[in-house]
């Protein structure tokens, strides 16, 4: 679900095009199933995030910021209908300038996901938020990722576990405040079987929450309070002589 894998075709302008199988997958039953869940979940997640600047990295075909009320919303990436063409691990935005960053399936289709997170940490303001979506390796979708050798999207990604992401984010002083999983049905290729598996969604949310095929993770950039260190001024010792009371001279004749 991303157009940033490292085996792209190049257009005449040298810009990266969609990865093989991407457009076809979007029109499939699996693509609709995942995208519908993600769009609905992202709409609910970004609705209460405020600020001045929001950024979506990747998947410019979709407006995952549509439910957000931040005035300046941009899309950035190496291909597609973006506002800013750039590499994900070298973002041309000032430090501490972004309030919200959304990464839909960016990390699992890039050679340096940790480098992307470092860039996001640099850009975000203190208390800024990052929202990540990805395929869950601890699911039937993750199992298909390990068994499938077609080399086509979405089975050609390096799926990242939630725990691994949490560890990376903790190192960058992020605090995870929300994790939502969905798409519990097996990755059937036919729409009717995905529809018939709808009951699995309810059961999965209740009994097997860890096994959703797709997850959404939101984290907040925390800035530890700085402690002001004052100079250790040397206090000069006052001599005993300086502490003697001054004797009043009595006038003559008194």
N, C-alpha and C positions, 0 to 999 in steps of 0.2 A: 504494500500500500504506500509505496514511496517511489520517487523517481530519482534516487540518488545512489543506487547500487553501482559498484565499480566496474561494470561492463556495459556502458551505454553506447548507443550510436551517437554520432555527432551530426548536427545540422550544418548548413553552409556557414553559419555564424560561429560554429564551434561550441554551441551550447548543448548541454546534455538533454537528451530526449528521454521518454519513458523507458523503463526497463522492459525487457522482453516478457510478454504475457500480462503486463499490468493493465492495459486498456481492456483486454479480453476478460480479465478477472473481475474488473469493476462491473461488467455487465452480467456476471454470473450470479447464481443464487447465493453462493458463498459471499461474494462481494457485497450484494445488497443486504444480506443478513448482518454482516459485520458493520458496514457503514451506517445502517439505520440505528443500530445500538449505540455506536460511537457518537453520532450526531445528536441523538436524544440525550445521552449522558453528558456530553460536553455542553450542550445548551443549558442544562441544569447547573453544571459546575461553574461556568463562567458568568452566570447571571448576577452573582453577588460580589464580583471582583471589580474594584474601582481604581481609578488612577488617571493618567494622561496618555500613556503610550502602551499599546499592546502589539505583540508580534506573533505571527504564525509562521513556523518554519516547515516547509514541505507541504505536499498535497494541495497546491493552490487551486485545484479544481473544486475544492469544497471550502465553504466559509464556516470554519469552526468557531469563529468569533462573532457570529451573527447575533447571538443573544446577549452579548456583552455591551455595556454602555460607555466604555472608555472612548473618548472622542477620536483619537488617532489610532486606527487599526491598520497594520501593514502585513503583507506577506513577503517572505524573503526565501531565496533558495537559488540553486544553480540552473533551474529550468522551469518552463511553464509561465503562466500569467501571473508573475510576481511583481511587486512594486520595486524590489531591490534584488538584482542579480548578485549572488555571492556564494562562497563556500560556507558550509555550516560550521566549520571549525575555524573560520576567520571572518567573523561578522563585522561589517563596517558601521557599527553603532557605538556611540560614546559609552564609557563606563558609567554605571549608576544612572541610566537613562530610560530603562524599560520597567514598567510595572507588572506586566504579565507576558509570559512566553509559553506558547503551545507547541509541542513537538509530537505530531501524529505519526508514529511509526518511523521516526527519523533515526533513532539510535540503533535499531536492529539491522539497518541496511547501510551502515557506514563503517569504514575501517577504524575510526577513532571516536567511538561514542563518548569516552571520558573527556576527550578534548573538546567536544561540543558542550558538555556540561560545564567545563571550566569557562568557556566563552559565555554561556548563559549566566553563570555566577558573576562574571565580571560586569555584564550589562545590567543586571537587575539592581534596582534600588534596594536598600535595606527594607525588609518585610515584603519585597516583591515575590511573585508566585510563578512557579513553573508547573505545567501540566503535561504529563507524558502518557501516550497510549502505546500499547505494544501487545504482541501475541505472547501468551503465557506458555512457557515451555513445560509447565507441570499441568498439562491438559491433553485432551485428545487431539487438539490442534498442534500442540507441541510435539506429540508423538508422530503425527503425520509429517511434521517438519523434519524429524530425524530419519523417517523411513523413505520419504519421497526424494527421488533423485532426478526429477524432471528439470531442475535448474530454473523453473519459472516461479514468478511471484504467486503467492507469498511464501512458498516453501524454500526459497533460497536465502532466507535471512538468518542472522545469528540471534535467536531469541534470547532476551535477557530476563532472568527471573526477578521477581519483585524484591526478594531479599538482596540480590546483588545490587539492584538500583538503590535500595535504601542504604546500603553500605557506602556506595559511591557518593550519594548525596550527603550523608553524614560527614564524610571527609571534607566536603565543601561547605559545611556549616548550614545545610538545609535541614529543616524539620518537616518530616512527612506528616500531613494532617488529614489526608483522605486517600483511601484505596477502594476502588469499586471494580468488581469483576462481572462479566457477562458473557453471553454466547456459550452457554453450557452444552448446547446440542452438538453432536458429532459433526465434523465438516462434510456433511452430505453435499453432493454435487447437484442434487435436484431440489427445487423449491418446495415441492409437495412434502418431501421427507423432513425438511427443516421446519415446515409448518406443523407437521404431525408431531414433531419433537418439542413443541412449545411447552408442554407440561414439564419438560426437563429443566426449563429456566427457573420455574418456581421451586422445584425440588433442589436444584443446584444452589440457589440463593440460601436455602434453609439448611441443607445437609452437607454440601460439598463446595463451600464458598471458595476454597483455594483452587478449584479446578476449572474455573471459567476460561474459555478460549482466549478472551481479550481482557486486558485490564486498563484502568485509568488510575493514575497516581498523581496527586497534587502535593507540592511541597512549598514551604515558605523559607526564604532566605533570612536567616537570623544573623544579626550583628551583635556580638557580645559587647556589653558596655565597657567603655575604656576607663581605666583608673588613672587619674591624674597623679603623676609622680613629681613631687616637688623637690628642688635641690636640697641637699643636706647642708644647709648653711652652718658654718662653724660659729659657734657662740663663744666669743672671747670671754675668758674668765675675768671677772672684776676683782682686782687686787684688794686685799684687806685695807690698804692705806686709803684707797678711794672711798671706802665705806665709813671712814671716821667722820664724826660730826665736826663741823667747822666751829671752832671756839670764837665766841663773840668777844671782841676787845672792849674792855671797859674804859670809858673815858677818864682822863685825869681829873682828880679832884672829887671823884665820886666814891 
